[in-house]
Amino acid sequence: MLEIKNLTKKFGEKVIFDQFNLTIENNQVLAILGPSGGGKTTLLRMLAGLEKIDHASISFNDQTFEIENDFFKEDLLGFVFQDFQLFPHKTVLENLILSPIYSQNIAKEKAIQKATKILQQLDLVGFEKTYPYALSGGQKQRVALARAMMIDPEIIGYDEPTSALDSELRDQVAALIMENKKFGTTQIVVTHDPVFAEKIADQILKVNPKTL
């Protein structure tokens, strides 16, 4: 179970979070639904260690981390970016193994073995040497998810995973999230799409810039 207590975050004079609390049960899908400016993506970025936290107490599986004006340094959340942010000059396999090799000091051979297994799980066998420009939107989404899974995160966070996708690809993303749930993965999905949120979520948190 993930518990966030007394989360505080400001950008200059603007208060994004003020003593914010949230609980997510293991193996649940939480959809954070609302318009831009409510802090949805900022929350994911803070849990992924990409954004500094002013203050928070974060507990997960009997471990508690007290954070004061610092980054969350645990590999808790794997982040799937809205625009994928795949390196265009690197192949699918190279995109997957880069972070584990350089940030976690995993041997290249072991990283390749792990990447190969994840690509099999996500039906991407045969795309190892493909460059991002040659992938469809749905394939890029799965590669971005595979990259997030490479660090063995306890939670996977998706930032607007259906943005700019047609209805068929939205259904594919929903199926992918539900498949991950079968593997026991806890997931947080930021979205502005209420139909998509209802389809995939065990819990929906509705926010707007005035309620966080």
C-alpha positions as CSV (number, residue, x, y, z in Angstrom):
1,M,0.0,0.0,0.0
2,L,1.2,3.5,-0.9
3,E,0.4,6.3,1.6
4,I,1.2,9.9,0.9
5,K,0.7,12.3,3.9
6,N,1.0,16.0,4.2
7,L,2.4,16.5,0.7
8,T,3.3,20.2,0.1
9,K,4.5,21.6,-3.2
10,K,4.8,25.2,-4.5
11,F,5.9,26.8,-7.7
12,G,6.9,30.3,-6.7
13,E,3.9,31.7,-4.9
14,K,1.5,29.2,-6.5
15,V,0.5,26.4,-4.1
16,I,0.1,23.1,-6.1
17,F,-0.4,20.8,-3.0
18,D,-1.2,21.8,0.5
19,Q,-1.1,19.0,3.1
20,F,-2.4,16.6,0.5
21,N,-3.1,12.9,1.5
22,L,-3.5,9.9,-0.7
23,T,-3.7,6.1,-0.2
24,I,-3.5,3.5,-2.9
25,E,-3.8,-0.2,-2.3
26,N,-1.4,-2.7,-3.8
27,N,-2.4,-4.0,-7.3
28,Q,-4.9,-1.3,-7.8
29,V,-5.3,1.2,-10.6
30,L,-5.8,4.8,-9.6
31,A,-7.0,7.2,-12.2
32,I,-6.4,10.9,-11.5
33,L,-8.9,12.8,-13.5
34,G,-9.1,16.5,-14.2
35,P,-8.1,19.5,-16.3
36,S,-4.6,20.8,-16.8
37,G,-3.2,22.8,-13.8
38,G,-4.5,20.5,-11.0
39,G,-1.1,19.0,-10.3
40,K,-1.7,15.5,-11.7
41,T,1.5,15.2,-13.7
42,T,3.5,17.0,-11.0
43,L,2.5,14.2,-8.5
44,L,3.8,11.5,-10.8
45,R,7.0,13.4,-11.4
46,M,7.6,13.8,-7.7
47,L,7.1,10.1,-7.0
48,A,9.4,9.3,-9.9
49,G,12.1,11.6,-8.5
50,L,11.9,14.0,-11.3
51,E,10.5,16.9,-9.3
52,K,11.6,18.2,-5.9
53,I,9.1,17.7,-3.0
54,D,8.8,20.6,-0.5
55,H,7.5,18.3,2.2
56,A,5.9,14.8,2.4
57,S,5.8,11.6,4.3
58,I,5.7,8.7,1.9
59,S,5.1,5.1,3.1
60,F,5.2,2.0,1.0
61,N,5.2,-1.6,2.2
62,D,6.2,-0.8,5.7
63,Q,8.9,1.7,4.7
64,T,8.4,5.4,5.4
65,F,10.4,8.2,3.9
66,E,10.3,11.7,5.4
67,I,11.1,14.2,2.6
68,E,11.9,17.9,3.2
69,N,12.9,20.1,0.2
70,D,14.4,17.2,-1.7
71,F,13.9,14.6,-4.4
72,F,12.4,11.2,-3.7
73,K,15.4,9.0,-4.4
74,E,13.8,5.5,-4.3
75,D,13.0,3.6,-7.5
76,L,9.3,3.5,-6.6
77,L,7.6,4.7,-9.7
78,G,8.4,4.0,-13.4
79,F,7.3,6.9,-15.5
80,V,5.6,6.6,-18.9
81,F,5.7,10.0,-20.4
82,Q,2.9,11.5,-22.4
83,D,5.0,12.0,-25.5
84,F,7.0,8.8,-24.8
85,Q,10.4,10.6,-24.9
86,L,12.1,7.7,-26.7
87,F,15.6,8.5,-27.9
88,P,15.1,8.8,-31.7
89,H,18.7,7.9,-32.5
90,K,18.6,4.6,-30.5
91,T,16.8,1.4,-31.3
92,V,14.1,-0.1,-29.1
93,L,16.5,-2.3,-27.3
94,E,19.0,0.5,-26.8
95,N,16.2,2.7,-25.3
96,L,15.4,0.0,-22.8
97,I,18.9,-0.9,-21.6
98,L,20.3,2.7,-21.3
99,S,19.0,3.6,-17.9
100,P,19.6,0.3,-16.1
101,I,23.2,0.2,-17.4
102,Y,24.1,3.8,-16.5
103,S,21.9,4.6,-13.5
104,Q,21.7,1.2,-11.8
105,N,25.1,-0.3,-12.9
106,I,23.5,-3.4,-14.4
107,A,25.8,-5.4,-16.7
108,K,24.9,-4.9,-20.4
109,E,24.3,-8.6,-21.0
110,K,21.9,-8.9,-18.0
111,A,20.1,-5.7,-19.1
112,I,19.6,-7.2,-22.6
113,Q,18.2,-10.4,-21.1
114,K,15.8,-8.5,-19.0
115,A,14.7,-6.2,-21.9
116,T,14.2,-9.3,-24.1
117,K,11.9,-10.8,-21.5
118,I,9.8,-7.6,-21.1
119,L,9.5,-7.2,-24.9
120,Q,8.1,-10.7,-25.0
121,Q,5.5,-9.8,-22.3
122,L,4.4,-6.7,-24.3
123,D,4.2,-8.5,-27.7
124,L,7.2,-6.5,-29.1
125,V,9.4,-9.4,-30.2
126,G,11.1,-8.5,-33.5
127,F,11.2,-4.8,-32.8
128,E,14.6,-4.8,-30.9
129,K,16.5,-3.2,-33.7
130,T,13.7,-0.8,-34.8
131,Y,14.0,2.9,-34.4
132,P,11.2,4.9,-32.9
133,Y,10.2,6.7,-36.1
134,A,9.2,3.3,-37.6
135,L,6.8,2.5,-34.7
136,S,3.1,3.1,-34.5
137,G,1.6,5.2,-31.7
138,G,0.6,2.0,-29.8
139,Q,4.0,0.4,-30.3
140,K,5.7,3.5,-28.9
141,Q,3.4,3.4,-25.9
142,R,4.4,-0.2,-25.2
143,V,8.1,0.6,-25.7
144,A,7.8,3.5,-23.2
145,L,6.1,1.1,-20.8
146,A,8.8,-1.5,-21.3
147,R,11.4,1.1,-20.5
148,A,9.6,2.0,-17.3
149,M,9.4,-1.6,-16.3
150,M,13.2,-2.0,-16.7
151,I,13.9,-0.6,-13.2
152,D,11.4,-3.0,-11.5
153,P,9.2,-0.2,-10.1
154,E,6.7,-0.9,-7.4
155,I,4.3,1.4,-9.2
156,I,3.9,2.5,-12.9
157,G,2.7,6.0,-13.6
158,Y,1.2,7.0,-16.9
159,D,1.0,10.7,-17.9
160,E,-2.0,11.1,-20.3
161,P,-1.5,7.7,-22.0
162,T,-4.4,8.2,-24.4
163,S,-3.6,11.7,-25.5
164,A,-3.9,12.1,-29.3
165,L,-4.7,8.4,-29.8
166,D,-7.8,7.1,-31.7
167,S,-10.4,4.9,-30.1
168,E,-8.8,1.7,-31.1
169,L,-5.4,2.6,-29.7
170,R,-7.1,3.9,-26.5
171,D,-8.6,0.4,-26.1
172,Q,-5.2,-1.1,-26.6
173,V,-3.7,1.1,-23.8
174,A,-6.6,0.1,-21.5
175,A,-6.0,-3.6,-22.3
176,L,-2.2,-3.1,-21.5
177,I,-3.0,-1.5,-18.2
178,M,-5.4,-4.3,-17.2
179,E,-2.7,-6.9,-18.3
180,N,-0.2,-5.2,-16.0
181,K,-2.7,-5.5,-13.2
182,K,-2.7,-9.3,-13.7
183,F,1.0,-9.2,-13.0
184,G,0.4,-7.5,-9.6
185,T,1.5,-4.0,-10.6
186,T,0.1,-1.0,-8.9
187,Q,-0.6,1.8,-11.4
188,I,-1.4,5.5,-11.4
189,V,-2.9,6.9,-14.5
190,V,-3.2,10.7,-15.2
191,T,-6.0,11.4,-17.7
192,H,-8.5,14.0,-18.7
193,D,-10.7,11.3,-20.3
194,P,-13.5,10.2,-17.9
195,V,-14.6,7.3,-20.1
196,F,-11.1,5.9,-20.1
197,A,-10.8,6.4,-16.4
198,E,-14.0,4.5,-15.7
199,K,-12.8,1.6,-17.9
200,I,-9.5,1.0,-16.2
201,A,-9.7,2.3,-12.6
202,D,-10.4,0.7,-9.3
203,Q,-10.3,4.2,-7.7
204,I,-10.8,7.7,-9.3
205,L,-9.4,10.9,-7.9
206,K,-11.1,13.9,-9.4
207,V,-9.1,17.1,-9.2
208,N,-9.0,20.6,-10.4
209,P,-6.6,23.5,-9.7
210,K,-8.7,24.6,-6.7
211,T,-9.1,21.2,-4.9
212,L,-5.4,20.1,-4.4
